[in-house]
C-alpha cells in the first residue's frame, strides 16, 4: 500500500508527550476562581507584569513571563472553574515551540486528561507534504509526563491517531485490500488470530457483503481478528462498517454528497482504533474485531433497487436504495458475530444522514437494546468529554420495514426517522439476549476545534475505551 509506512500502530512519538524532556518551561494552570488569591500571593515583579499585560481571569487567556534575558521562563494560563477537557488543547494553540511541564494545584487527578488533550491537539495529517513543508506547518510543542500517565494515555492516543489516519487517507489508498493489510499488521502486532473471508466463500456464506461490494475493482472481504485472553473473561465484539468509498451505487450520489465519501469507512476506522487501544492495555477481556470491507461502486455487477437478497441469517431483504449499503454489510457481520458467545456487541457506522439532521455532526447517535448498559455508557461519555446521545428503538416504526412480498425493506417506506428504522433493521440480526450497541457517527470534523482538526475523527472511541474497561471490571 502506498504511504503505508505512515500508517503506524505506534504513534507515541507523534503525540508530543515524553517522560524524557529537558529544559521544560513551566505551564501554570490557574482556575478562574483562584485568580485573585494567586495574584495577591505573586511577587511585585509578576504583579506588575500581569497588570502591564492586562492579564484577566478569562478562560484560555495566556501570559508569557520572561526572565532577565527575555526568554520565556514561565507561562500562566486561565482555565474554567468547571474543568473542561479541551481547554489544554486551546491553550496549546497559543504556545510557541518548546518543551513544557504542567503545574497545577488541586487538579492532579486531571493530569492524564490534560496530557491526552495536548496530544490530540498535536495530531497533524501531513503525509503528502515535503519535510520542509512539515517543519513550517507543524508545531514542535512537547509535554513532560510520568510513566503512570503514559500507561493510561498512550493506548488511547495510538487508537485515535490510527483511526484518524485511516479516515483521512483517500479511497485510492485505503481500499478493501489496504484495510486487510492494516488489520493483518494489527493482528501480528498483538499476536492475535486473523481470518480473511473473500472470493467464493464470501459469496456463498456472506451474500449481503458480497452483493454490496461485487461491482468494485477491489473485491469485498470480511476481516475477522480474534484476541483471546481466557475462557472466563467477557467476550467483547466490535464491528465496523468498512465502505472505503460510497458512490451510492446505481442510486448515484450527487457530486457534493460524494465528495467526502472516503470517510464512509469511519465506522471501521473507529472499531480498528478502539480494538488497538484495548489490546494495548492489560484488560482481561476477549476482543473480536469484524470489518466487512467493500467499495460501493457502479458497474454491470451493481445491485439494483428492489433486488431481493438472502442474507447470512436467512432473512430476505429487499434493496430499498443502493445508497443504503452499510446496513446490508453490517447485517451479515452482526449475525456472524452472534454465532459465537458474545457478552457485548458494538457496531460503529457512518450510517444515516438522518442521525446528523437530528443531532448535528458532532454528536454520535446511540441505539441499544439494554437500557442499563447504555445509560452507563452515556454517563461515562459525559465524564470523559466524548459525548454520545441515546436515541429510541421505537418499535412502532418496524411496520415501515415490512413488505407485502414477505421480505423486509432495507430502507423502509417512510422518509422520516431514518436513523431509527436503520437501527431497527440491524436489530433483526441480533440475538435478543445479547447486549448490543449501535453507533451512528459522522466520523469527520467539519470545523477546526481545539484538539479536533478538520478531518477524520474517532468519535466515541474514548467513551467506549473507558466504558469497556468499566464493563470488564464489573463483569
N, C-alpha and C positions, 0 to 999 in steps of 0.2 A: 504494500500500500504506500503510495506517495505520501511523504511527510509523516509516515507512521512513527518515526523516531521522536517526533514532538509529542505524540500521544503517550505520555509516560504514566505508569502506575505509581511512581514515586515522585511527588511534586513538592517535597519538603523544601527544596532549595528555592522554589518559586514563591514560597509563602511569605518570605520576608521575616520569618521567625527563626531565631537561633539561640542556643544556650552558650555560645562562644563568641560574643561580640565584645569589642574593646572600644574605649573612648566614647561611651554612651552619654548622650545628652538626657538630662532628667526631664521627663514629661509629667508634670504635676497636674493631676486632675482634681478640680475643686467643685464641689456641689454648690449650686446657686445659694442654697440656704446657709452655707458656711462661709460665704464670701466675706461678709463683714468681720467675722471672727478671724479669718485668715489675714485680711487686710490690716486689722488692728495689731496683729502679732508680727507683722512684717517689719523689716528694718527700714530706717529712714530713706535709704537709697532706693529700696524697692518701692516704697510708698510713692516717692517722687516719680519713679519710672511709670508706675501704674497710673498716676494722675496725668502725667505728661502725654501718655498714650491713650488717655480717655478709655481705659480698660474697664468694662462694665460686666456685671454678672448676668450676661446673656448667653444662653446655651450655644455652644460652638465657638464662642469667642476665644481667640488665641493671642497670647502675649509672649513675645520673644525677649528674653532678658540676657543682655550681653555681659561679658567680663571686661576687664580694663583694656584688652586687646581688640575689643569689639567683635569677638567671636561669641556665638550663642553658647551660653553657659547653662541656662535653664529655660524651659518653656512652661507656661501656665495656661491651662485650658479649662473652660467652664462647662460643666455637664448638668443635665437636669436633675432636680431632686428625685423625680420618678425616673430612675435609671432606664435609659434606652439603649438597646443592644447596638444600634447603628451609629451612636454618637462618636465612637472612636474612629469609625470609617470616615465620618465627616471631618473630624479633626485632622486625620492623616492627610487629607487632601491639601491642607494648608501648610504642611511641613516640607522643608527642603530635604534634599538628600542627606542621609546620615544614619547613625545608629542611636537608638532610643531605649530608655528604660522607663516604664510607667511607675510613678509614685502616687499612691492613693492612700487616703485614710478612711477607715471603716468600710472599705469596698473590696477587701482582699478576695472575698468569695467570687467576685466578678472578673478576676484576672483571666480566667480561661475564656470567658466571653469576649473580653477586650482583645485578647490575642487572636481569637477566631475572626472577629470583625475586622481587625487590622489586616489579616491575611486575605480576607475576601475583597477588601479594597485594593490589595496588592495584585489581584488577578489581572492579567493582561493577555489578550489573544493576538499574537503578532507573528505567526509562523511564516507569513509571506513578506515580512519586512526584512530589509537588509540589516546586518549587525549595526551599521552606523545609524540607521533609522531607529532601531530599537533603543539605542543609547540615548537618543534625543527624546523619544516618546515615553520611556519607562523610568519611573522614579525609583531610585535605589534607597528606599527608606526601610530600615530593618529594626526589629524589635527584640529585645533581650527577654528570654523566657527561661523557666527552670524545667527540669526533666518531668516533674509531675504534670505541668501544663502540657508539655509536648505529647504525653501519652493520651491525654484527653482530646487534644485539638487536632493533631496530625491525621488521625483516621478520618475525621470529618473533612479536613482540607483536601486530602487526596481523593476522596469520593466526589466532592463538589467540583474540584478542578477537572477531574476526568469527565464528569457529566457535562460541564460547560464546554469543554473542548470538543466532545463528541457532537454536541448540537451545533457548535459554531462552524465546524468544517462543512464545506459544500457537499452536495449529494454525489458529485463525481468522484469524491474521495471516500466519503463514508457511505458505502452501498451495502447491501446484504452480505457480500463476501467480506468486506472490511470489518463489519460488525462481528462476523465469525472469527476473524483473526484477532480482534481485540479481546473477545471472550476466551479464545484459546490462551492468549497471554495471561489473562486474569486467572484462569484455572491453573495454569502452570505456576504462576506466582504464588498461589495459595495452596498448591498441591491438592486441588480439588478434581473430582471426576468431571468429565465433559462428554456429551454426545451431540453430534450434529446430524439432524434428520433432514434429508433432502432427496431430490430425484423421485424415483418410483415409490419409495416408501412414504415420502411426504404426500404424494398424490393419493395413495391408497388409504393412508391412516389419518391424514390431516387435510381433508378435502377443502376446507374453507381457506386455510393458509395457502394451499397450492393455487386455488382459484383466483385469489386476490393478486398473487404475485406472478402468475404464469405468463402475463403479457410482457414482462420486463426482459431486458437483455441479460441481467444477472438473475439467476434462478432464486426462488424463495427457499427458505430453510427455517427450521426450528432449532434453537440453541438451548441446550439443557445442561446447566452446571450444577453440581451437587457437592456440598462440603459437609460431611458427616462428622459430628463431634462425639456422639454417643446415643444409644438407643433410648435412654431415659430422658433425653433433653427435648425441649419443644421443637417442633418442625415448622419453620417459617419459610413460606414460598413467595418469591417476588416475581411478578410477571410484568413485562414492559412492552408496550406497543412499539414495534420496530419498523415503521413505514419510513424508509430512508428518503423517499420523495413521493409526494402525493399530487399527481396531475389532476386527480378527480376521476380518472378513467374515462369511459365514454360520456359520462356526465361531467364534461371537462370544466375545470375551474376557469374563471376569467383571469387575465394576466396578473392583476394586482393581488388577487386571492392566492395565486400560485407562487408569488414571489418569495414567501418565507417558508415554503413547504419542505425545505431541508430540515426544519425543526420538527417534522411530523414523527420523528423517531425520538422526540424528547422524553416520552414515557420510558422507552428502552434505556436511554441515557441515564435517567434518574434511577431506574432499577439497578443498572450496572454499577453506578456510582455508590448507591446505598449498599449493595452487596459487598463492594470493595471496602467500604468504611467498616461494615460489620465484621468482615473477615479479618480486618486489621486489629480487632480487639480480641480480648480473651473470653468473650461471652460463651457460655455453654448452650449454644443453640445449633441446630442443624439447618443450614441455609441452602435453599434451592433457588436457582435463577432460571427463568424461562423467557426467552426472547424469540417471538415469531418475527423474522426479519424478511421484509418484502419491499418491493417498489411497486406502487400503483401506477402503472404505465398504460399507454394506449397502443394496441396493435391488433392484428387479426385474431389474437388469442384472448382479447379482453372479455371479461364478464359483461353481461348486459343487464339493463334494468328489467326486472320481473323474471329473470332466471331463477330457478329454484335449485338449491344445492343441499345435499345432505351433509351435515356437519359430523364431526367425530362422535358426538353424543348420540347421533341418530335423529336428532331434531332436524326437520326440513325447514329451510329458511328461504323466503322469497326476497330477492335483492330489490330493495325499495329505491336505492340510489347508489350508483357505483362509487360515489364520493364518500359514502359512509362505510368505508372498508375496514377501519380499525376495529370495530366491534366484531367483525367476522373472524379476523385472525385471533382476537382475544377469546372468542367463543371456543375455538379448538384448544387453545393453550390453557384456558382456565379449567375446562373439563379434564384435560390431560393431567393438570396439577392435582385435581381432586381424585384421581385414580390411586393415589398413594395417601397414606395418613398425613393430614395437614392440619396443624393446630391454628395457624394463622395464614391467610391467603390475601395478598395485597397486589392489586394491579394499578399501574400508572399509565395514563394515556392522554395524549393531546386529542381528545375525542370529539368534543362538540363546540360549535360557536355559541350554542345556547347557554352553556355554562359561563362563557365570557360576557354575554349580554346580561345575565343575571348578576354576576359577581365582579365583573371587570377582569382585567388581565392579570392582576397581582394576587388574587385570592383563589387558590385551588378549591374545587368543589369535592366534598367527600360524600359518598354513598356507602352505607353499611347495613348489614343485617343484624348487627349486635350493638344495641344502644349503650350498654355499659362500657364496652371497649372503645367505641367511637367517641364517647364523652371524655374518656381518659385521654385519647389522642388529641382531641381539640384543646383540652386543658393544657397538655404538655406543649402543643404548638404555640399557644399564647405565652407560656412561660419562657420559651426559647426564641420568641420573636420570629417565628416561621409559620405565620397564621394559616389555618385551614378552616373552612366553613362547612358545616354539615347540612346537606340537602336531603329532602324526604324521598324514600322509595314509595311513592304514592301508588298503592296497589290498584286503585280505580283506573289508572291510565293503562293498565295491561290490556284493556279492551282495544286500544289503538294498535296493538301488535297482532291481533287475531285476524286471520284471513279465511274467507269462506272456503277456499280450496284445501284447508287443513294445515297449511304451513303457518309459520309466523313471519311477520314482516321485519326486516332488519331496521327499518326506519320508523314504522308506524304511520298511521293515517292522519294524524293531527300535526299541524305546523307549529303547535305550541308545546312547551315543556319538553323540548328535545333532549336535554341532558338527563331528565328523569326517565324518559322512555328508553334511552340508550342504556342506562343503568339497569332498568327492569329487564331489558333484553339480555344483558350479561348475566343477571341473577339466575336466569333459567338454566345456566350451565354450571351452577354451584350447588353442591350438596347442602341441604338445609342445616346440618349440624356444624358446618364449617364456619368459623369466624372469617368473614370476608369484608374487605375494604376496597372500594374503587375510587381512585383519584382522577378527576378530570382536570387537567392542568394546561396552562398556556405554554410553559417551558421556555419563555422568552421575555426579556426585559425590553419594553418599548422606549423607556427613558433612562437616562443615567441617574441613578440614585446612589447614595453612599453605600459602598460595598456591593453594589449591583449594577455593573455596567451594561450598556445596551448589548444585547446578545443572549446566547443560551443561558438558561438559569435552572438550577437544580431545585425547583420549588418543592417544598415539603420534605426534602431529604433530611435536614437537620431534625425536624419534628419526628420523623419516623425513626431516625437513629436513636433518639432519646426514648421514644415510646417503646421500641423493641427491646432496648436494654431494660426498661422497667418491666415489660412483659416477661422477659426471661427470668428476672429475679423473683417475680410473684407467681410463676407458673407452678 
